[in-house]
Amino acid sequence: GHINFKSLVKALKEINYKYALTLEPLPPVSDPYLALEGGVSENIFDQYAAESIMGLKYFELIT
């Protein structure tokens, strides 16, 4: 991705941000709609969400 999540989480901690974050996980292809047309299982979106949450928790631990 193009977002430095480590710096983002660090900045949010520095300002004592305690509210929700919203992520938009997308398939790792240039056209996310193409992935849907290709018969990608909807379960993949649950997997992306779980991976995103784990990643944010990791950055929260190390910052």
Sequence and secondary structure as in RCSB ss.txt:
>XXXX:A:sequence
GHINFKSLVKALKEINYKYALTLEPLPPVSDPYLALEGGVSENIFDQYAAESIMGLKYFELIT
>XXXX:A:secstr
  S HHHHHHHHHHTT  S        SSS HHHHHHTT  THHHHHHHHHHHHHHHHHHHH 
